[in-house]
Amino acid sequence: MGLRLACEYSAAPFLLGSVSRDAERWYHYDTATSGGADMDFLLRDLEPDVVDALRSRAKENGRSLQAEIKDVLRLSLARERRRAFLARVDRFLGETRGRTPLDTTAGIRQDRDAGHKPWLGY
């Protein structure tokens, strides 16, 4: 049994992902637009051990199953964003490795001596 994940956005449900192709006969799907509207997700054919683990985790954390699933999704996305950020940092460090940093002291001193105050807009 695979996991079918469907999402309703306004009145038009669309299929986010499906392991089996038979889900297409139950849902019409379309591209979602990002907006501030809340979305409802319907999970079907989720493995019983996964549901039991989520229920157990929700009970340990003192929240509902829905709140636990929201937290799992939020944390998963946060980890993904962190991985992407660290990959960009690694790429940047690789591209700049061995370069000599610019010495901006002279330019700052010149601006200061000329009376420039950028924090005041001049």
N, C-alpha and C positions, 0 to 999 in steps of 0.2 A: 504494500500500500504506500502510495506516495503522498506527499503533502500538496494540497491545492490551496493557493492563497488568492482570494478574490478581494476586491476593494470596491466599495461604492462611493462614488464622488457625485454629489448631488443626486440626480435621478438616473445617471448613466453608469452602471457597474462596468468594470473592466477587469481583465485577468492580469494579475501581476506576474504570476509564474505558475507553472503547472508541470508536474512530472508526467502526467498522462494527458493525451490529446482529447479524451472524452469530456473534459471539463468545458470545452468549447461549446458543446451542445446545451450546457446549462447557463452559460454566461455570454452575453455580448460584451465585447471589450473594445476599448478605445483608449486614446492617449489622455492621460490626466494632465491638467494644468496645475501649476503650483499656486496655491492661494492660501488664505488663512482659514479656509473651511476645514472642519474636522472630517476625518475619514473613518469609516467603519470597516474592519477587516473580518472576513469569515474564513476560519481555518477548518478544513475538512480532512478527514482521514489521517489525523495526527496520531502517531504511534502512542499506545497506552503508557509506555514507560516514560515518554516525554511529558505527557500530561501529568502523570503521577509526580515526576520530578518537579515540574512547575508548581503543582499544588503544594508539595512539600516545602519548596523554597518560599512560596507565598506565605504559608503558615509560619515558617521560621522568621520571616521579615515582618509579620503582623500586617499583611495587606491582602487585598483581594487577588484572585487569579488574574483579573484584567489588569490591575495595577502592576502585578509582577511581570506580565507579558510586556506591558509598556516599558518597564524598566529594562528588561532584557533587550528589547529592540533599541532603546535609547543608548544603552551602554555599548551595544554592538556597533552602532553607528559612530559613537564617540571613539571607540578603538580604531575603527577604519579611518576616520579623519586623522587621528594621531599618527597612524602608520603612514598615511599619505604625506602628512606634514614632515615627519622624520625622513621620509624618502627624498622630499624636496631639499631638506637641509643637507642630507648626505650628498646629493647631486651638486648643490651649491658649494659645499666644502671641497668636493672633488675638483670642481671647475676653478676654484680660487686657490687651491693648494700651491704653495711656492711663490705666490705673488707677494710683493712688498706692499704693505698698507700705505695709503697716501698720508703724508704728514700735512695736516690742515692748520697747524699752529700759525704759520705765517699769514694765511688768509684771515684767520680769526683775529689775530693781532692787528692787522691792517684795518679791518672793519671796526674794531674797538677804538683804535686810535682816531679813526675818521668820525667817530661819534655815532656809528650805526647801532641801533637797538632793535633787532629784528623781532623781539618779543613784544615791542610796542608798535611794530609795523613800519619802521623807518630805519 
